[in-house]
Amino acid sequence: MLGVLDGFRNLGEFLVMTRSLYQHRPDAMLEAERIYKFIGEYVVCFQWLEGRIDEIFLMARGHKRRPETLSWLTRQTNDNKIKEFVKLITSGVPFDPVCVDGWGERLQSVVGRLQNERRRRNGIMHAQFLFDFLPVNVPVLRLHLRHENDVPVFDQEYLSPQRCDQIIEELAQLAFDLNMICVQLRHSYRGPKSE
């Protein structure tokens, strides 16, 4: 059962198959459903992070440029959005310099964690999930193969309840910290740069 949707038309069909496969093992079925819930929560939380960054771009570029900005945002990778976010904030236009102790360090920390979270998101969203050992009380295994400089890199982790909780807690802390950055930017907003 490698890959969440390999060979299935939709998630609903996969859930029906999972329930029938583990119908005599309610504990295994509950564990599989916990993983689906975790993935859903993770995706929604990550999209919230990306939405905060998008809001800052929309504010910075102004209401008159909203359609153009939305079009630009849809063409950007998350990696590029994060890099452009930093450039926007540090350019001095349209935000006044932030005069808060530790601002630069906080911004640098949040940006580094955003990049790490982006990598983790890719590792979750582009992974295969091995459910086969649920009946013997082994957590779902996340498997991810990616390429770095044309070299295959393989990573894996067991998604135990504790690990899933830890991931969501780290994401929640990042969301709080990014939101504080965005609040400060709203307070230092001067208006869009003139054309």
C-alpha positions, 0 to 999 in steps of 0.5 A, spaced: 500 500 500 505 504 498 503 511 496 496 514 499 493 515 492 497 510 487 491 507 483 486 510 486 481 515 483 480 519 489 481 520 497 474 517 498 476 511 495 482 510 498 479 511 505 473 506 503 479 501 501 483 502 508 476 501 512 475 494 509 482 492 509 483 494 517 475 492 519 477 487 523 483 491 526 479 497 529 486 500 532 489 500 525 483 503 522 483 509 527 491 510 526 490 510 519 485 515 520 489 519 524 494 520 519 489 522 514 487 527 519 494 530 521 496 531 513 489 535 512 491 539 519 498 540 516 496 542 509 491 547 512 496 550 517 501 551 512 496 554 507 495 559 512 503 561 513 503 562 505 497 566 506 500 571 511 506 572 506 501 573 500 497 578 504 503 582 506 505 582 498 498 585 497 498 590 502 505 592 499 503 593 492 497 596 493 490 595 492 490 598 485 495 593 483 491 587 486 490 583 480 497 584 477 500 582 484 495 576 485 497 573 478 504 574 480 503 570 486 500 564 483 506 564 479 511 563 484 514 557 488 514 558 495 521 558 496 521 564 491 515 567 495 520 567 502 526 570 498 522 576 495 518 577 502 525 578 505 527 583 499 520 586 500 521 587 508 528 589 508 528 594 502 525 600 506 519 601 501 513 601 503 515 599 510 519 604 514 525 600 518 522 596 524 526 599 530 524 593 535 530 590 539 532 583 536 528 585 529 533 582 525 534 576 529 527 574 529 526 576 522 532 571 520 529 566 525 522 566 522 525 566 515 530 560 516 524 556 519 519 558 513 524 555 509 525 549 513 518 548 513 517 548 506 522 543 505 518 539 510 511 540 507 515 538 500 517 531 504 510 530 506 506 532 500 510 529 495 511 522 500 509 515 499 506 513 506 507 505 508 501 503 512 502 496 511 505 495 518 499 498 522 496 491 524 502 490 528 502 496 531 508 500 527 506 507 525 505 509 518 512 510 515 513 516 511 518 515 505 520 521 501 525 521 495 528 528 492 534 530 488 539 535 490 544 537 485 542 531 481 544 526 487 538 522 490 536 523 497 532 519 501 529 520 507 523 517 512 520 517 518 515 514 522 509 518 524 507 516 531 502 520 534 508 524 538 511 525 532 505 528 529 504 532 535 511 535 535 510 537 527 503 541 529 506 544 535 512 547 531 508 549 525 503 553 530 509 556 533 512 558 526 505 561 525 505 565 531 512 568 530 510 569 522 504 573 525 508 577 529 512 579 524 506 581 519 503 585 525 509 589 526 510 590 518 502 593 518 504 598 523 510 600 519 507 600 513 507 607 509 504 605 502 506 602 496 511 605 492 509 610 486 510 608 479 
